[in-house]
Amino acid sequence: LLEAIAGVATPTVGSVRFDGVDLHANLAKFRGVIGYVPQDATIHAELPLQHSLRYAARLRLPSSTTAAETDEAVRAAIATVGLTEHTDVRVGALSGGQRKRAGIAAELLTDPRVFFLDEPTSGLDPSTSADLIAHLRTLADRSATVVFTTHSVEDLAMCDRIVFMAHGGRVGFVGTIDEAFT
C-alpha cells in the first residue's frame, strides 16, 4: 500500500495506535516495525554512505546481530534505494535526492512493516522526485505500507490511496486518485 496524505493543515496530535496498541506506551515493541523519515534526513553526513549506514545499523539492530548480518542489511538497504554506486561517497556530498534515499536506507535496516515519510520529494527536481516515488512504490509492492505527506500532485499518481486533509486537521477525502478527480 502506497498512500499519500496531502493538504494544508496538520492533523491534531492524539493517541497513536498501531494494530490497536498505543505506540507511545509500547515504543520498544515497535522499534523495528515502524520506520520514520523526517523531511530532513537524520543520517551522519560526514561519513561515507556505507559507513554511515553501518553506524546506524549498530544503533538500531539487535545487539545479537552479527557483523555479516549487519553488512548484508547495509548492502540490501543501499541496493533497494538505488545508491550502490555511491557507497564510498560522503553523505554530505550526495545530492538532495540521494540524501533523502540514504535516510530511507537507514530505516530499511530494520525491515519495518510501515514507513512514514514527511514530504520526501520536497525540494527535489521533477526527475529525482519521480525516481524517489518509484522507489517507494517498489517498497510498497514488496509488502511494506508506505505513508507520506506531500503538497505535490505529481507524487499521487503511483499511490493506491490518497487522503486529503481539510482545514483544522479534518479528513476531507479518502480514496483513489481516480476517485479524487471524478
C-alpha positions as CSV (number, residue, x, y, z in Angstrom):
1,L,0.0,0.0,0.0
2,L,1.4,3.4,-1.0
3,E,-0.6,6.2,0.4
4,A,-0.1,9.9,0.3
5,I,-1.6,12.5,2.7
6,A,-1.9,15.9,1.0
7,G,-3.3,19.1,2.4
8,V,-2.8,22.4,4.0
9,A,-3.4,21.5,7.7
10,T,-1.5,19.4,10.1
11,P,-3.8,16.8,11.8
12,T,-4.4,17.2,15.5
13,V,-2.0,15.2,17.6
14,G,-3.6,12.5,19.7
15,S,-3.0,8.9,20.7
16,V,-1.2,7.0,18.0
17,R,-2.2,3.3,17.7
18,F,-0.8,0.6,15.6
19,D,-2.8,-2.7,15.4
20,G,-4.9,-1.3,18.3
21,V,-1.9,-0.9,20.6
22,D,-0.8,2.5,21.9
23,L,2.5,3.3,20.2
24,H,4.0,5.7,22.8
25,A,3.3,3.3,25.7
26,N,5.0,0.4,23.8
27,L,7.9,2.1,21.9
28,A,10.3,-0.8,22.3
29,K,7.8,-3.3,20.8
30,F,7.5,-1.2,17.7
31,R,11.2,-0.3,17.3
32,G,11.7,-2.4,14.2
33,V,8.2,-2.4,12.9
34,I,7.7,1.3,12.1
35,G,10.1,3.5,10.1
36,Y,10.0,7.3,10.0
37,V,12.0,9.6,7.7
38,P,11.7,13.3,8.5
39,Q,11.8,15.9,5.8
40,D,15.5,16.5,6.6
41,A,17.1,13.1,6.9
42,T,19.0,12.4,10.1
43,I,21.9,10.4,8.8
44,H,25.6,11.1,9.7
45,A,26.7,13.4,6.9
46,E,30.5,13.3,7.5
47,L,30.9,9.6,6.9
48,P,30.8,7.7,3.5
49,L,27.3,6.3,2.9
50,Q,28.3,2.7,3.7
51,H,30.0,3.6,7.0
52,S,27.1,5.9,8.0
53,L,24.6,3.1,7.5
54,R,26.8,0.6,9.4
55,Y,26.9,3.1,12.3
56,A,23.1,3.4,12.1
57,A,22.8,-0.4,12.0
58,R,24.8,-0.8,15.1
59,L,22.5,1.6,16.9
60,R,19.2,0.2,15.6
61,L,19.7,-3.6,15.1
62,P,19.6,-6.0,18.0
63,S,22.9,-6.5,19.8
64,S,22.9,-10.1,18.7
65,T,23.2,-9.1,15.0
66,T,26.5,-10.4,13.6
67,A,28.9,-8.4,11.5
68,A,27.9,-10.4,8.4
69,E,24.2,-9.8,9.1
70,T,24.9,-6.1,9.5
71,D,26.9,-5.9,6.3
72,E,24.1,-7.7,4.4
73,A,21.4,-5.4,5.8
74,V,23.5,-2.3,4.8
75,R,24.2,-3.8,1.3
76,A,20.5,-4.6,0.8
77,A,19.3,-1.2,2.0
78,I,21.7,0.6,-0.3
79,A,20.6,-1.5,-3.3
80,T,16.9,-1.0,-2.5
81,V,17.2,2.8,-2.8
82,G,19.5,2.7,-5.8
83,L,22.6,4.0,-4.3
84,T,25.0,1.1,-4.9
85,E,27.4,3.3,-6.9
86,H,27.6,5.8,-4.1
87,T,28.7,3.6,-1.2
88,D,32.0,5.4,-0.7
89,V,30.7,8.9,-1.2
90,R,30.4,11.1,1.9
91,V,26.7,11.5,2.7
92,G,27.1,15.3,2.9
93,A,28.4,15.2,-0.7
94,L,25.4,13.4,-2.1
95,S,22.7,15.3,-3.9
96,G,19.5,16.2,-2.1
97,G,17.6,13.3,-3.6
98,Q,20.4,10.9,-2.8
99,R,20.5,12.1,0.8
100,K,16.7,11.5,1.1
101,R,17.2,8.0,-0.3
102,A,20.1,7.5,2.2
103,G,17.7,8.4,5.0
104,I,15.2,5.9,3.7
105,A,18.0,3.3,3.6
106,A,18.7,3.9,7.3
107,E,15.1,3.0,8.0
108,L,15.3,-0.1,5.8
109,L,17.9,-1.6,8.0
110,T,15.3,-2.8,10.5
111,D,13.0,-4.0,7.7
112,P,10.0,-2.1,9.0
113,R,6.4,-3.1,8.0
114,V,5.3,0.5,7.9
115,F,7.1,3.6,6.6
116,F,6.1,7.2,7.4
117,L,7.8,9.9,5.4
118,D,7.4,13.7,5.8
119,E,7.5,15.3,2.3
120,P,10.1,13.0,0.8
121,T,10.1,14.9,-2.5
122,S,10.2,18.5,-1.3
123,G,12.9,20.5,-2.9
124,L,13.7,17.8,-5.4
125,D,13.8,18.3,-9.2
126,P,10.9,16.6,-11.1
127,S,13.1,13.7,-12.3
128,T,14.6,12.9,-8.9
129,S,11.2,13.2,-7.3
130,A,9.7,10.7,-9.8
131,D,12.6,8.3,-9.1
132,L,12.1,8.6,-5.4
133,I,8.3,7.9,-5.7
134,A,9.1,4.9,-7.9
135,H,11.5,3.6,-5.2
136,L,8.7,4.0,-2.6
137,R,6.3,2.2,-4.9
138,T,8.7,-0.7,-5.2
139,L,8.9,-0.9,-1.4
140,A,5.1,-0.9,-1.2
141,D,5.0,-3.7,-3.8
142,R,7.3,-5.7,-1.6
143,S,4.7,-5.7,1.2
144,A,5.6,-2.6,3.2
145,T,2.9,0.0,3.9
146,V,4.3,3.4,2.8
147,V,2.6,6.6,4.0
148,F,3.9,10.0,3.1
149,T,2.9,13.7,3.2
150,T,3.1,15.8,0.1
151,H,2.0,19.1,-1.5
152,S,2.8,17.8,-5.0
153,V,0.0,16.4,-7.1
154,E,2.6,14.6,-9.3
155,D,3.5,12.4,-6.2
156,L,0.0,11.0,-6.1
157,A,0.0,9.1,-9.4
158,M,1.6,5.9,-8.0
159,C,-0.4,5.8,-4.8
160,D,-3.0,3.2,-4.0
161,R,-5.0,5.5,-1.8
162,I,-4.8,9.2,-1.0
163,V,-6.1,11.2,1.9
164,F,-6.7,15.0,1.7
165,M,-6.6,16.9,4.9
166,A,-9.0,19.8,5.3
167,H,-8.8,22.9,7.5
168,G,-8.5,22.1,11.2
169,G,-6.9,18.7,10.5
170,R,-10.1,17.0,9.4
171,V,-10.1,14.4,6.8
172,G,-11.6,15.8,3.6
173,F,-11.3,12.9,1.3
174,V,-10.1,9.3,1.3
175,G,-9.9,7.2,-1.9
176,T,-8.0,6.5,-5.1
177,I,-6.5,9.1,-7.4
178,D,-9.2,8.4,-10.0
179,E,-12.0,8.9,-7.4
180,A,-10.4,12.2,-6.4
181,F,-10.7,13.5,-9.9
182,T,-14.3,12.4,-10.5
